[in-house]
Amino acid sequence: MVYRMKFIDRENELAFLEKCYRLSREMLYPVAIMGLRRVGKTRLVLEFAKNKKFIYFYVNPNKRSMELLSEFSEILAKNLSLPSYVSIRDWSSFVEVLFEFGRGWIIIFDEFQYFKNVAPEVFGEFQKRIDLKTKTPLMLIFIGSLIGLMKDIFENKARPLYDRVKTKIRVRPFSFDKAIKLMNELGVKSFEAMVELYLLFGGYPKYYVSLWDLDLDPNDM
């Protein structure tokens, strides 16, 4: 059973991202988004970015640096229709091309903290471009689920990207009343079932949707 859950709540976060986006039309606007796994960070960002020009990169920790660079370069070339003379040889040239040809776009890096193990030089490359390209109309979104690592990247004075984002957003689990909206959307009928599901899954949307992915009816649980 394939079910595309209606986007629930997060109005404040969406409104704030829209404000950031408007500012990015005139200047470079990097944003860090943190939250535990399954809390809905990626869905939030993709909901915000729909109907806008955006490029999404997932930093896979199981890939080697050059393998990931090749994958990202292909995504970049496809989306930005890069001229044939543009060459991406390393992470430095990747970030350079991103800033040069990505003007007006939203660039999303999901699980950004994994660059620490895959290609740590990326942090220094972003630092350099962020410092030099402050007037570039570009929105950068760095998503991370390992909150300790994300804080270390952006809040540790010894790190290249310390104080290099305009704002940090913490995405938190749904409260019970917001989870009720989600469960209503997914067809949970009884209040007792809602309470049981909330005690089981808390405020993490992904776990509720997993029931429908497995074609299970929570009203029969």
C-alpha positions in Angstrom: 0.0 0.0 0.0 1.5 3.4 -1.0 0.3 6.3 1.1 1.5 9.9 0.7 0.7 11.4 4.0 -0.7 14.9 4.0 1.8 17.3 5.5 0.7 18.1 9.0 1.4 21.2 11.1 4.9 22.8 11.1 3.3 26.1 10.1 5.8 28.1 12.2 8.8 26.3 10.7 7.5 26.7 7.2 6.8 30.4 7.7 10.3 30.9 9.1 11.9 29.1 6.1 9.9 31.2 3.7 11.3 34.3 5.4 14.8 32.9 5.1 14.1 32.1 1.4 13.0 35.7 0.7 16.2 37.0 2.2 18.2 34.5 0.1 16.9 36.2 -3.0 19.3 39.1 -2.2 22.1 37.4 -0.2 23.7 34.2 0.8 21.5 32.5 3.4 22.9 29.3 5.0 20.5 27.5 7.5 21.2 24.5 9.7 18.3 22.2 10.6 18.7 19.7 13.4 16.4 17.1 14.9 16.3 13.4 15.9 15.7 10.7 13.3 12.1 10.2 12.1 11.1 13.6 13.4 10.3 14.9 9.9 13.2 17.2 9.1 13.6 16.1 5.5 9.8 16.2 4.8 9.6 19.7 6.3 12.4 20.9 4.0 11.0 19.2 0.9 7.5 20.6 1.7 9.0 24.1 1.9 11.1 23.7 -1.3 8.3 22.3 -3.5 7.4 24.6 -6.4 10.8 26.2 -6.0 14.1 25.6 -7.6 16.0 23.2 -5.4 18.7 20.5 -5.5 18.8 17.7 -2.9 21.9 15.9 -1.9 22.0 13.0 0.6 25.4 12.5 2.3 25.7 8.7 2.4 28.2 7.7 5.1 28.8 4.4 3.4 30.2 5.9 0.3 33.8 6.9 -0.3 34.7 10.5 -1.0 35.3 10.3 -4.7 32.2 8.1 -5.2 30.0 10.6 -3.4 31.7 13.5 -5.3 30.9 11.8 -8.7 27.2 11.3 -7.6 26.8 14.8 -6.5 28.5 16.2 -9.6 26.1 14.3 -11.8 23.1 15.7 -9.8 24.6 19.2 -10.1 25.3 19.0 -13.8 21.8 17.6 -14.5 19.9 20.3 -12.5 22.0 23.3 -13.4 22.6 22.3 -17.0 26.3 23.0 -16.6 28.3 24.0 -19.7 30.6 21.3 -21.1 33.7 23.3 -20.2 32.9 23.1 -16.4 35.0 20.5 -14.7 34.5 19.2 -11.2 37.7 17.5 -10.1 37.5 17.7 -6.3 35.3 19.0 -3.5 36.8 22.5 -3.8 35.7 22.8 -7.5 32.3 21.2 -6.5 31.6 23.9 -4.0 32.9 26.6 -6.3 30.6 25.5 -9.1 27.7 25.3 -6.7 28.1 28.9 -5.7 28.8 30.1 -9.3 25.9 28.4 -11.1 23.5 27.8 -8.2 22.4 31.4 -7.8 18.7 31.7 -7.0 18.5 28.0 -6.0 17.9 26.2 -2.7 20.7 23.7 -2.1 19.9 21.0 0.4 22.4 18.7 2.1 20.7 15.9 4.1 22.8 14.3 6.9 25.4 17.0 6.5 27.4 15.8 9.5 28.5 12.7 7.7 30.9 14.8 5.7 33.1 14.6 8.8 33.9 11.0 8.0 33.5 11.0 4.2 35.1 14.2 3.1 36.0 16.6 6.0 37.6 19.1 3.7 34.1 20.1 2.6 33.6 22.1 5.8 36.6 24.3 5.0 35.5 24.7 1.4 32.1 25.9 2.5 33.7 28.3 5.0 35.8 29.9 2.3 32.9 30.4 -0.1 30.5 31.6 2.6 33.0 34.2 3.7 33.8 35.4 0.2 30.3 35.1 -1.4 28.1 36.9 1.1 26.1 38.7 -1.7 25.4 35.5 -3.7 21.6 35.0 -3.9 21.6 31.4 -2.7 20.0 29.4 0.1 21.9 26.6 1.7 20.2 24.1 4.0 22.3 21.8 6.1 20.1 19.0 7.7 21.5 16.8 10.4 20.1 14.1 12.7 23.2 13.7 14.9 22.6 16.8 17.0 25.9 16.6 18.9 27.9 16.5 15.7 25.8 19.3 14.1 26.4 21.5 17.1 30.1 20.7 17.0 30.2 21.7 13.3 28.3 25.0 13.7 28.9 26.0 17.3 32.4 24.9 18.1 34.8 27.9 17.7 37.5 25.5 16.6 35.5 24.3 13.5 35.6 26.0 10.1 31.8 26.5 10.0 31.5 28.1 13.4 29.1 31.0 13.2 28.7 30.5 9.4 24.9 29.9 9.3 22.4 32.7 9.6 20.1 30.7 11.7 19.6 27.2 13.3 16.3 25.4 13.5 15.6 22.6 15.9 12.7 20.3 14.7 11.1 18.7 17.7 8.6 15.8 17.9 4.9 16.5 17.7 3.0 17.2 20.9 0.0 14.9 21.5 -2.6 17.4 20.1 -0.5 17.7 16.9 -0.1 14.0 16.7 -3.9 13.7 16.8 -4.1 15.7 13.6 -1.7 13.3 12.0 -3.7 10.3 13.2 -7.0 11.8 12.0 -5.4 12.2 8.6 -4.3 8.5 8.6 -7.8 7.3 9.6 -7.4 6.4 13.3 -10.9 6.4 14.7 -10.8 6.0 18.4 -9.2 8.2 21.0 -8.0 5.1 22.9 -6.1 4.0 19.8 -4.6 7.4 19.5 -3.4 7.3 23.0 -1.9 3.9 22.6 -0.1 4.9 19.4 1.3 8.0 20.9 2.6 6.1 23.9 4.2 3.7 21.4 5.5 6.2 18.8 5.6 9.5 20.6 5.7 12.5 18.3 7.7 11.0 15.4 5.6 11.1 12.2 7.6 8.5 10.3 6.6 5.7 12.7 2.9 6.4 12.2 3.3 6.3 8.4 5.2 3.0 8.7 1.9 1.3 9.7 0.4 2.2 6.4 3.6 1.2 4.6 3.1 -2.2 6.1 -0.7 -2.1 5.3 -1.6 -2.4 8.9 -4.8 -1.0 10.4 -4.1 0.7 13.7 -7.8 0.5 14.6 -7.3 -3.3 14.8 -4.2 -3.2 17.0 
